[in-house]
Amino acid sequence: MDWTTTNLNDLLALTWQELATAGRELNHPFRTPALATASELEPALRTVVLRDADPAARQLACHTDLRS
């Protein structure tokens, strides 16, 4: 993977390609991202397991449980 590109469209395509790969490969570095939300009171951060990524639809399928 070549992350040295300065073209944003290439970077976006590469990111989605890596997310799709991470959904299939257990040891991929993108496999367990952290997702965050924020409310008026406080932010919340949760580690999830990436199960699938659909670049065409720009959708991620993630799994989490109480341990995260």
N, C-alpha and C positions, 0 to 999 in steps of 0.2 A: 504494500500500500504506500502510495506516494502522497504524503500530506503537504508537500511543498508548493502545490499549485496556488496561484494567485487569482484564479478564475472562480468566482463564487458558484457558478453553475456546476463546474467540475467538482468542487468541494461538496456541494449538496448531493450530487450523484454518488460520490465516493462514500459519504456518510451513510446514505441509505443502503448502499451495497454492503457495507460492513455491518449494519444493523441486521440485514437479512441473513448474512453469514452467521452472526452471533446467535440467532435463533436456532441454528442447527448445530453449532459447535460448542460443546460444554466448557471448553477452556478459553473461549474467545474473551478478550478484555472488555468487550461491550456487553457481555452476558448478564452482568448484575449491576445495572445502573441505579442511581438514586433519583427518585422523583420527588418533587417538592410542591407543596401548595401553601397558600398564605390566606389567613383570614384577618379580620380586624384585630383579633387578639394576639395571634402568634403564627409563626410559620410551622409547618410540619414536614418532616423529611422521612422517606421510607425507601429502603432498599428493595428492589423487585428483581425477579428473574425474567429475562426477556425470552419468550417462547416463540414468537414469530414476528416478522416485520414484512409489510407489504408496501414496497416502494411506490407502486402505481397508485394505490389508494392513500398512501402516506398514513398508514395505521400501524400501531404497535400492539401486540398482545403480550401482556405481562401477567405474572403470577406473584402473589405475596401471601403471607399468613401472619399470625399474631406475633411471631418471633421478630419480625422486622419493625 
